[in-house]
Amino acid sequence: WKVKALEKLASGAAKPEEALGLISKLRLYRSLLTNKEYTIVISYLAQRSLWRCALSLLVDMQEFETTPDAVSFTCAIAACKNVRQWQHAVQLLSEMTVQEVSPDAVAFNAAMAACVQGKSWATALRIFFGLMPDYNASP
């Protein structure tokens, strides 16, 4: 059932009510989810602007000793971007460094886009000129 549920979420075939039911069921078995499976669910939530749920799953990953990677963090940052939660996006970018996950250009671009959406142009420029060069990331 887990594979079918994840396929439905990844493809976007699940209707909203069905998707929430699938996600609830998956969360009951969260200790059995892999990094990729968590990321599929976080991405699904991000696409639907359910940023709080996406961030909650990112925390769950760490609690169940599943290490988030750059893709997991980037999906969570994108969830913040979609609802103009730029402060959370920047915090996630910082958290990547704490977790020893190197942000890539996609993560930086998502964080900068979140800042632009939230009208925090100065923060977007600080990321562009201050952080990106440290990681040899280019837009």
VMD Tcl script that builds the backbone (N, CA, C; Angstrom):
set m [mol new atoms 417]
animate dup $m
set s [atomselect $m all]
$s set {name element resname resid chain x y z} {
  {N N TRP 1 A 0.816 -1.203 0.000}
  {CA C TRP 1 A 0.000 0.000 0.000}
  {C C TRP 1 A 0.852 1.255 0.000}
  {N N LYS 2 A 2.004 1.173 0.680}
  {CA C LYS 2 A 2.866 2.348 0.784}
  {C C LYS 2 A 3.344 2.802 -0.591}
  {N N VAL 3 A 3.757 1.869 -1.411}
  {CA C VAL 3 A 4.259 2.210 -2.750}
  {C C VAL 3 A 3.158 2.863 -3.574}
  {N N LYS 4 A 1.959 2.292 -3.526}
  {CA C LYS 4 A 0.839 2.863 -4.290}
  {C C LYS 4 A 0.484 4.260 -3.786}
  {N N ALA 5 A 0.508 4.440 -2.473}
  {CA C ALA 5 A 0.205 5.752 -1.900}
  {C C ALA 5 A 1.223 6.782 -2.358}
  {N N LEU 6 A 2.496 6.425 -2.317}
  {CA C LEU 6 A 3.546 7.351 -2.736}
  {C C LEU 6 A 3.474 7.645 -4.229}
  {N N GLU 7 A 3.130 6.648 -5.023}
  {CA C GLU 7 A 2.966 6.870 -6.463}
  {C C GLU 7 A 1.829 7.852 -6.735}
  {N N LYS 8 A 0.734 7.712 -6.008}
  {CA C LYS 8 A -0.385 8.636 -6.195}
  {C C LYS 8 A -0.002 10.056 -5.823}
  {N N LEU 9 A 0.744 10.194 -4.733}
  {CA C LEU 9 A 1.175 11.526 -4.312}
  {C C LEU 9 A 2.170 12.115 -5.299}
  {N N ALA 10 A 3.133 11.313 -5.725}
  {CA C ALA 10 A 4.167 11.796 -6.646}
  {C C ALA 10 A 3.586 12.214 -7.991}
  {N N SER 11 A 2.577 11.492 -8.445}
  {CA C SER 11 A 1.992 11.798 -9.752}
  {C C SER 11 A 0.923 12.887 -9.667}
  {N N GLY 12 A 0.491 13.198 -8.458}
  {CA C GLY 12 A -0.576 14.188 -8.290}
  {C C GLY 12 A -1.950 13.613 -8.571}
  {N N ALA 13 A -2.043 12.281 -8.684}
  {CA C ALA 13 A -3.314 11.633 -9.021}
  {C C ALA 13 A -4.293 11.599 -7.849}
  {N N ALA 14 A -3.778 11.762 -6.639}
  {CA C ALA 14 A -4.658 11.698 -5.466}
  {C C ALA 14 A -5.454 12.993 -5.329}
  {N N LYS 15 A -6.746 12.868 -5.112}
  {CA C LYS 15 A -7.575 14.032 -4.840}
  {C C LYS 15 A -7.236 14.540 -3.444}
  {N N PRO 16 A -7.486 15.822 -3.156}
  {CA C PRO 16 A -7.057 16.397 -1.876}
  {C C PRO 16 A -7.459 15.598 -0.634}
  {N N GLU 17 A -8.715 15.185 -0.544}
  {CA C GLU 17 A -9.144 14.441 0.644}
  {C C GLU 17 A -8.436 13.093 0.727}
  {N N GLU 18 A -8.319 12.433 -0.415}
  {CA C GLU 18 A -7.636 11.144 -0.452}
  {C C GLU 18 A -6.161 11.323 -0.071}
  {N N ALA 19 A -5.553 12.379 -0.591}
  {CA C ALA 19 A -4.144 12.638 -0.317}
  {C C ALA 19 A -3.905 12.857 1.174}
  {N N LEU 20 A -4.766 13.626 1.803}
  {CA C LEU 20 A -4.593 13.863 3.237}
  {C C LEU 20 A -4.728 12.571 4.028}
  {N N GLY 21 A -5.635 11.704 3.600}
  {CA C GLY 21 A -5.776 10.396 4.240}
  {C C GLY 21 A -4.525 9.555 4.060}
  {N N LEU 22 A -3.973 9.569 2.842}
  {CA C LEU 22 A -2.746 8.814 2.570}
  {C C LEU 22 A -1.583 9.344 3.404}
  {N N ILE 23 A -1.482 10.656 3.471}
  {CA C ILE 23 A -0.390 11.268 4.244}
  {C C ILE 23 A -0.545 10.935 5.725}
  {N N SER 24 A -1.773 10.967 6.229}
  {CA C SER 24 A -2.005 10.608 7.633}
  {C C SER 24 A -1.583 9.170 7.901}
  {N N LYS 25 A -1.922 8.289 6.992}
  {CA C LYS 25 A -1.563 6.877 7.148}
  {C C LYS 25 A -0.046 6.706 7.068}
  {N N LEU 26 A 0.580 7.405 6.132}
  {CA C LEU 26 A 2.036 7.327 6.014}
  {C C LEU 26 A 2.721 7.848 7.275}
  {N N ARG 27 A 2.157 8.886 7.871}
  {CA C ARG 27 A 2.760 9.439 9.093}
  {C C ARG 27 A 2.689 8.461 10.244}
  {N N LEU 28 A 1.671 7.591 10.248}
  {CA C LEU 28 A 1.599 6.566 11.288}
  {C C LEU 28 A 2.781 5.605 11.179}
  {N N TYR 29 A 3.263 5.406 9.956}
  {CA C TYR 29 A 4.370 4.491 9.699}
  {C C TYR 29 A 5.653 5.235 9.358}
  {N N ARG 30 A 5.767 6.460 9.836}
  {CA C ARG 30 A 6.872 7.318 9.419}
  {C C ARG 30 A 8.248 6.747 9.731}
  {N N SER 31 A 8.351 5.907 10.747}
  {CA C SER 31 A 9.659 5.326 11.043}
  {C C SER 31 A 10.105 4.354 9.946}
  {N N LEU 32 A 9.175 3.975 9.075}
  {CA C LEU 32 A 9.495 3.043 7.994}
  {C C LEU 32 A 9.745 3.745 6.662}
  {N N LEU 33 A 9.661 5.068 6.652}
  {CA C LEU 33 A 9.839 5.811 5.405}
  {C C LEU 33 A 11.318 6.101 5.150}
  {N N THR 34 A 11.692 6.041 3.890}
  {CA C THR 34 A 13.050 6.389 3.484}
  {C C THR 34 A 13.129 7.884 3.203}
  {N N ASN 35 A 14.336 8.361 3.002}
  {CA C ASN 35 A 14.539 9.760 2.652}
  {C C ASN 35 A 13.734 10.120 1.409}
  {N N LYS 36 A 13.824 9.298 0.383}
  {CA C LYS 36 A 13.121 9.578 -0.878}
  {C C LYS 36 A 11.609 9.631 -0.662}
  {N N GLU 37 A 11.088 8.731 0.154}
  {CA C GLU 37 A 9.644 8.703 0.405}
  {C C GLU 37 A 9.182 9.934 1.181}
  {N N TYR 38 A 9.958 10.329 2.183}
  {CA C TYR 38 A 9.642 11.578 2.888}
  {C C TYR 38 A 9.637 12.739 1.899}
  {N N THR 39 A 10.637 12.783 1.033}
  {CA C THR 39 A 10.773 13.887 0.085}
  {C C THR 39 A 9.592 13.935 -0.883}
  {N N ILE 40 A 9.097 12.794 -1.299}
  {CA C ILE 40 A 7.917 12.760 -2.172}
  {C C ILE 40 A 6.732 13.426 -1.470}
  {N N VAL 41 A 6.537 13.094 -0.213}
  {CA C VAL 41 A 5.408 13.666 0.533}
  {C C VAL 41 A 5.627 15.161 0.760}
  {N N ILE 42 A 6.841 15.564 1.116}
  {CA C ILE 42 A 7.138 16.990 1.317}
  {C C ILE 42 A 6.906 17.761 0.022}
  {N N SER 43 A 7.322 17.204 -1.085}
  {CA C SER 43 A 7.117 17.852 -2.384}
  {C C SER 43 A 5.621 18.006 -2.683}
  {N N TYR 44 A 4.857 16.952 -2.420}
  {CA C TYR 44 A 3.408 17.013 -2.633}
  {C C TYR 44 A 2.815 18.159 -1.802}
  {N N LEU 45 A 3.206 18.237 -0.541}
  {CA C LEU 45 A 2.685 19.279 0.346}
  {C C LEU 45 A 3.116 20.669 -0.126}
  {N N ALA 46 A 4.346 20.772 -0.594}
  {CA C ALA 46 A 4.849 22.058 -1.084}
  {C C ALA 46 A 4.040 22.553 -2.278}
  {N N GLN 47 A 3.706 21.642 -3.184}
  {CA C GLN 47 A 2.951 22.016 -4.378}
  {C C GLN 47 A 1.550 22.515 -4.028}
  {N N ARG 48 A 1.073 22.141 -2.864}
  {CA C ARG 48 A -0.265 22.552 -2.437}
  {C C ARG 48 A -0.225 23.610 -1.344}
  {N N SER 49 A 0.939 24.222 -1.154}
  {CA C SER 49 A 1.143 25.308 -0.194}
  {C C SER 49 A 0.851 24.907 1.252}
  {N N LEU 50 A 1.031 23.641 1.565}
  {CA C LEU 50 A 0.831 23.148 2.933}
  {C C LEU 50 A 2.191 23.141 3.640}
  {N N TRP 51 A 2.714 24.337 3.821}
  {CA C TRP 51 A 4.085 24.500 4.288}
  {C C TRP 51 A 4.302 24.006 5.711}
  {N N ARG 52 A 3.341 24.214 6.578}
  {CA C ARG 52 A 3.516 23.755 7.961}
  {C C ARG 52 A 3.641 22.234 8.020}
  {N N CYS 53 A 2.828 21.550 7.259}
  {CA C CYS 53 A 2.907 20.079 7.203}
  {C C CYS 53 A 4.246 19.639 6.618}
  {N N ALA 54 A 4.703 20.348 5.591}
  {CA C ALA 54 A 5.987 20.005 4.967}
  {C C ALA 54 A 7.129 20.162 5.969}
  {N N LEU 55 A 7.125 21.256 6.721}
  {CA C LEU 55 A 8.183 21.469 7.708}
  {C C LEU 55 A 8.098 20.452 8.836}
  {N N SER 56 A 6.885 20.080 9.194}
  {CA C SER 56 A 6.687 19.076 10.230}
  {C C SER 56 A 7.289 17.731 9.807}
  {N N LEU 57 A 7.106 17.381 8.546}
  {CA C LEU 57 A 7.679 16.129 8.052}
  {C C LEU 57 A 9.203 16.179 8.019}
  {N N LEU 58 A 9.744 17.341 7.726}
  {CA C LEU 58 A 11.203 17.485 7.733}
  {C C LEU 58 A 11.737 17.229 9.146}
  {N N VAL 59 A 11.038 17.730 10.145}
  {CA C VAL 59 A 11.412 17.476 11.542}
  {C C VAL 59 A 11.259 15.987 11.864}
  {N N ASP 60 A 10.158 15.400 11.400}
  {CA C ASP 60 A 9.935 13.960 11.615}
  {C C ASP 60 A 11.099 13.135 11.073}
  {N N MET 61 A 11.597 13.522 9.910}
  {CA C MET 61 A 12.711 12.786 9.311}
  {C C MET 61 A 13.869 12.691 10.289}
  {N N GLN 62 A 14.187 13.819 10.889}
  {CA C GLN 62 A 15.326 13.868 11.792}
  {C C GLN 62 A 15.049 13.090 13.073}
  {N N GLU 63 A 13.817 13.158 13.552}
  {CA C GLU 63 A 13.461 12.424 14.765}
  {C C GLU 63 A 13.556 10.922 14.562}
  {N N PHE 64 A 13.286 10.471 13.345}
  {CA C PHE 64 A 13.331 9.044 13.052}
  {C C PHE 64 A 14.624 8.639 12.346}
  {N N GLU 65 A 15.642 9.500 12.536}
  {CA C GLU 65 A 16.989 9.220 12.056}
  {C C GLU 65 A 17.066 8.947 10.555}
  {N N THR 66 A 16.226 9.658 9.820}
  {CA C THR 66 A 16.318 9.663 8.366}
  {C C THR 66 A 16.889 11.025 8.007}
  {N N THR 67 A 18.075 11.034 7.472}
  {CA C THR 67 A 18.768 12.291 7.225}
  {C C THR 67 A 18.223 12.987 5.984}
  {N N PRO 68 A 17.725 14.222 6.160}
  {CA C PRO 68 A 17.278 14.972 4.979}
  {C C PRO 68 A 18.479 15.314 4.096}
  {N N ASP 69 A 18.258 15.307 2.796}
  {CA C ASP 69 A 19.309 15.707 1.866}
  {C C ASP 69 A 18.946 17.050 1.253}
  {N N ALA 70 A 19.742 17.489 0.293}
  {CA C ALA 70 A 19.499 18.797 -0.336}
  {C C ALA 70 A 18.117 18.851 -0.988}
  {N N VAL 71 A 17.677 17.748 -1.571}
  {CA C VAL 71 A 16.361 17.728 -2.229}
  {C C VAL 71 A 15.245 17.864 -1.195}
  {N N SER 72 A 15.364 17.182 -0.080}
  {CA C SER 72 A 14.354 17.270 0.986}
  {C C SER 72 A 14.231 18.709 1.480}
  {N N PHE 73 A 15.389 19.317 1.777}
  {CA C PHE 73 A 15.382 20.696 2.256}
  {C C PHE 73 A 14.828 21.640 1.191}
  {N N THR 74 A 15.217 21.436 -0.056}
  {CA C THR 74 A 14.763 22.320 -1.129}
  {C C THR 74 A 13.246 22.239 -1.299}
  {N N CYS 75 A 12.685 21.050 -1.185}
  {CA C CYS 75 A 11.222 20.908 -1.263}
  {C C CYS 75 A 10.547 21.672 -0.129}
  {N N ALA 76 A 11.123 21.605 1.059}
  {CA C ALA 76 A 10.558 22.333 2.200}
  {C C ALA 76 A 10.698 23.850 2.001}
  {N N ILE 77 A 11.839 24.268 1.459}
  {CA C ILE 77 A 12.036 25.698 1.161}
  {C C ILE 77 A 11.010 26.156 0.133}
  {N N ALA 78 A 10.760 25.340 -0.875}
  {CA C ALA 78 A 9.754 25.670 -1.900}
  {C C ALA 78 A 8.370 25.803 -1.277}
  {N N ALA 79 A 8.071 24.971 -0.296}
  {CA C ALA 79 A 6.780 25.075 0.386}
  {C C ALA 79 A 6.644 26.441 1.056}
  {N N CYS 80 A 7.729 26.935 1.625}
  {CA C CYS 80 A 7.724 28.257 2.260}
  {C C CYS 80 A 7.583 29.359 1.220}
  {N N LYS 81 A 8.248 29.175 0.099}
  {CA C LYS 81 A 8.184 30.172 -0.985}
  {C C LYS 81 A 6.755 30.371 -1.462}
  {N N ASN 82 A 6.034 29.288 -1.606}
  {CA C ASN 82 A 4.681 29.366 -2.150}
  {C C ASN 82 A 3.717 30.176 -1.297}
  {N N VAL 83 A 4.047 30.343 -0.017}
  {CA C VAL 83 A 3.150 31.096 0.876}
  {C C VAL 83 A 3.858 32.303 1.501}
  {N N ARG 84 A 4.942 32.723 0.874}
  {CA C ARG 84 A 5.682 33.919 1.281}
  {C C ARG 84 A 6.234 33.857 2.703}
  {N N GLN 85 A 6.603 32.678 3.120}
  {CA C GLN 85 A 7.216 32.491 4.436}
  {C C GLN 85 A 8.740 32.519 4.281}
  {N N TRP 86 A 9.256 33.678 3.851}
  {CA C TRP 86 A 10.662 33.780 3.524}
  {C C TRP 86 A 11.571 33.564 4.725}
  {N N GLN 87 A 11.110 33.952 5.923}
  {CA C GLN 87 A 11.949 33.765 7.112}
  {C C GLN 87 A 12.220 32.273 7.356}
  {N N HIS 88 A 11.189 31.470 7.169}
  {CA C HIS 88 A 11.351 30.021 7.345}
  {C C HIS 88 A 12.254 29.440 6.253}
  {N N ALA 89 A 12.122 29.951 5.055}
  {CA C ALA 89 A 12.968 29.475 3.955}
  {C C ALA 89 A 14.436 29.750 4.252}
  {N N VAL 90 A 14.737 30.953 4.736}
  {CA C VAL 90 A 16.118 31.314 5.070}
  {C C VAL 90 A 16.612 30.470 6.251}
  {N N GLN 91 A 15.732 30.229 7.204}
  {CA C GLN 91 A 16.098 29.392 8.345}
  {C C GLN 91 A 16.441 27.965 7.888}
  {N N LEU 92 A 15.662 27.442 6.946}
  {CA C LEU 92 A 15.947 26.106 6.411}
  {C C LEU 92 A 17.280 26.074 5.672}
  {N N LEU 93 A 17.574 27.138 4.938}
  {CA C LEU 93 A 18.856 27.222 4.239}
  {C C LEU 93 A 20.003 27.177 5.251}
  {N N SER 94 A 19.843 27.885 6.364}
  {CA C SER 94 A 20.852 27.854 7.428}
  {C C SER 94 A 20.926 26.481 8.074}
  {N N GLU 95 A 19.777 25.863 8.263}
  {CA C GLU 95 A 19.715 24.539 8.882}
  {C C GLU 95 A 20.449 23.497 8.029}
  {N N MET 96 A 20.435 23.694 6.735}
  {CA C MET 96 A 21.162 22.774 5.865}
  {C C MET 96 A 22.637 22.732 6.254}
  {N N THR 97 A 23.200 23.890 6.495}
  {CA C THR 97 A 24.605 23.975 6.873}
  {C C THR 97 A 24.834 23.304 8.218}
  {N N VAL 98 A 23.935 23.540 9.167}
  {CA C VAL 98 A 24.041 22.915 10.489}
  {C C VAL 98 A 24.007 21.396 10.363}
  {N N GLN 99 A 23.139 20.896 9.477}
  {CA C GLN 99 A 22.999 19.454 9.275}
  {C C GLN 99 A 24.067 18.885 8.335}
  {N N GLU 100 A 25.009 19.748 7.939}
  {CA C GLU 100 A 26.103 19.366 7.040}
  {C C GLU 100 A 25.596 18.878 5.679}
  {N N VAL 101 A 24.545 19.547 5.211}
  {CA C VAL 101 A 24.007 19.305 3.874}
  {C C VAL 101 A 24.366 20.529 3.043}
  {N N SER 102 A 25.106 20.339 1.988}
  {CA C SER 102 A 25.521 21.470 1.159}
  {C C SER 102 A 24.369 21.932 0.278}
  {N N PRO 103 A 23.983 23.205 0.444}
  {CA C PRO 103 A 22.933 23.726 -0.435}
  {C C PRO 103 A 23.449 23.802 -1.871}
  {N N ASP 104 A 22.584 23.479 -2.813}
  {CA C ASP 104 A 22.956 23.604 -4.218}
  {C C ASP 104 A 22.261 24.829 -4.801}
  {N N ALA 105 A 22.479 25.050 -6.082}
  {CA C ALA 105 A 21.891 26.225 -6.734}
  {C C ALA 105 A 20.366 26.218 -6.632}
  {N N VAL 106 A 19.756 25.044 -6.695}
  {CA C VAL 106 A 18.293 24.954 -6.620}
  {C C VAL 106 A 17.804 25.405 -5.247}
  {N N ALA 107 A 18.500 25.007 -4.186}
  {CA C ALA 107 A 18.121 25.422 -2.833}
  {C C ALA 107 A 18.275 26.938 -2.668}
  {N N PHE 108 A 19.403 27.473 -3.156}
  {CA C PHE 108 A 19.613 28.920 -3.069}
  {C C PHE 108 A 18.544 29.665 -3.858}
  {N N ASN 109 A 18.251 29.209 -5.061}
  {CA C ASN 109 A 17.239 29.882 -5.876}
  {C C ASN 109 A 15.868 29.831 -5.217}
  {N N ALA 110 A 15.515 28.697 -4.606}
  {CA C ALA 110 A 14.222 28.587 -3.915}
  {C C ALA 110 A 14.164 29.553 -2.739}
  {N N ALA 111 A 15.254 29.652 -1.983}
  {CA C ALA 111 A 15.283 30.571 -0.838}
  {C C ALA 111 A 15.204 32.025 -1.308}
  {N N MET 112 A 15.943 32.346 -2.371}
  {CA C MET 112 A 15.879 33.716 -2.892}
  {C C MET 112 A 14.484 34.027 -3.428}
  {N N ALA 113 A 13.861 33.065 -4.095}
  {CA C ALA 113 A 12.498 33.267 -4.603}
  {C C ALA 113 A 11.521 33.482 -3.454}
  {N N ALA 114 A 11.722 32.765 -2.352}
  {CA C ALA 114 A 10.862 32.961 -1.178}
  {C C ALA 114 A 11.022 34.381 -0.647}
  {N N CYS 115 A 12.260 34.867 -0.629}
  {CA C CYS 115 A 12.512 36.238 -0.168}
  {C C CYS 115 A 11.852 37.259 -1.098}
  {N N VAL 116 A 11.964 37.035 -2.388}
  {CA C VAL 116 A 11.345 37.938 -3.362}
  {C C VAL 116 A 9.822 37.922 -3.202}
  {N N GLN 117 A 9.245 36.716 -3.063}
  {CA C GLN 117 A 7.790 36.606 -2.866}
  {C C GLN 117 A 7.356 37.366 -1.620}
  {N N GLY 118 A 8.190 37.304 -0.572}
  {CA C GLY 118 A 7.874 37.986 0.684}
  {C C GLY 118 A 8.334 39.425 0.715}
  {N N LYS 119 A 8.806 39.920 -0.420}
  {CA C LYS 119 A 9.262 41.300 -0.583}
  {C C LYS 119 A 10.452 41.639 0.323}
  {N N SER 120 A 11.282 40.652 0.583}
  {CA C SER 120 A 12.512 40.882 1.336}
  {C C SER 120 A 13.692 40.821 0.360}
  {N N TRP 121 A 13.757 41.862 -0.453}
  {CA C TRP 121 A 14.768 41.930 -1.509}
  {C C TRP 121 A 16.180 41.938 -0.932}
  {N N ALA 122 A 16.353 42.637 0.182}
  {CA C ALA 122 A 17.685 42.733 0.789}
  {C C ALA 122 A 18.195 41.353 1.196}
  {N N THR 123 A 17.316 40.536 1.734}
  {CA C THR 123 A 17.724 39.185 2.139}
  {C C THR 123 A 18.072 38.350 0.912}
  {N N ALA 124 A 17.278 38.474 -0.138}
  {CA C ALA 124 A 17.566 37.742 -1.378}
  {C C ALA 124 A 18.945 38.127 -1.915}
  {N N LEU 125 A 19.267 39.412 -1.871}
  {CA C LEU 125 A 20.576 39.867 -2.348}
  {C C LEU 125 A 21.704 39.385 -1.440}
  {N N ARG 126 A 21.450 39.336 -0.123}
  {CA C ARG 126 A 22.467 38.808 0.805}
  {C C ARG 126 A 22.764 37.336 0.502}
  {N N ILE 127 A 21.717 36.591 0.193}
  {CA C ILE 127 A 21.931 35.180 -0.171}
  {C C ILE 127 A 22.731 35.097 -1.465}
  {N N PHE 128 A 22.330 35.907 -2.445}
  {CA C PHE 128 A 22.988 35.856 -3.751}
  {C C PHE 128 A 24.457 36.243 -3.672}
  {N N PHE 129 A 24.739 37.368 -2.998}
  {CA C PHE 129 A 26.110 37.862 -2.971}
  {C C PHE 129 A 26.928 37.314 -1.806}
  {N N GLY 130 A 26.237 36.890 -0.745}
  {CA C GLY 130 A 26.958 36.459 0.449}
  {C C GLY 130 A 27.133 34.967 0.588}
  {N N LEU 131 A 26.077 34.208 0.382}
  {CA C LEU 131 A 26.136 32.770 0.643}
  {C C LEU 131 A 26.487 31.939 -0.579}
  {N N MET 132 A 25.866 32.247 -1.700}
  {CA C MET 132 A 26.067 31.408 -2.887}
  {C C MET 132 A 27.540 31.261 -3.276}
  {N N PRO 133 A 28.314 32.344 -3.263}
  {CA C PRO 133 A 29.726 32.185 -3.650}
  {C C PRO 133 A 30.498 31.244 -2.721}
  {N N ASP 134 A 30.108 31.191 -1.439}
  {CA C ASP 134 A 30.777 30.297 -0.492}
  {C C ASP 134 A 30.610 28.834 -0.872}
  {N N TYR 135 A 29.560 28.506 -1.584}
  {CA C TYR 135 A 29.275 27.134 -1.964}
  {C C TYR 135 A 29.520 26.868 -3.446}
  {N N ASN 136 A 30.116 27.848 -4.120}
  {CA C ASN 136 A 30.374 27.721 -5.559}
  {C C ASN 136 A 29.117 27.368 -6.337}
  {N N ALA 137 A 27.992 27.899 -5.858}
  {CA C ALA 137 A 26.719 27.656 -6.549}
  {C C ALA 137 A 26.466 28.829 -7.479}
  {N N SER 138 A 25.976 28.531 -8.657}
  {CA C SER 138 A 25.627 29.604 -9.583}
  {C C SER 138 A 24.153 29.455 -9.941}
  {N N PRO 139 A 23.481 30.602 -10.128}
  {CA C PRO 139 A 22.032 30.557 -10.400}
  {C C PRO 139 A 21.703 29.905 -11.728}
}
mol reanalyze $m
mol bondsrecalc $m
mol representation Tube
mol addrep $m
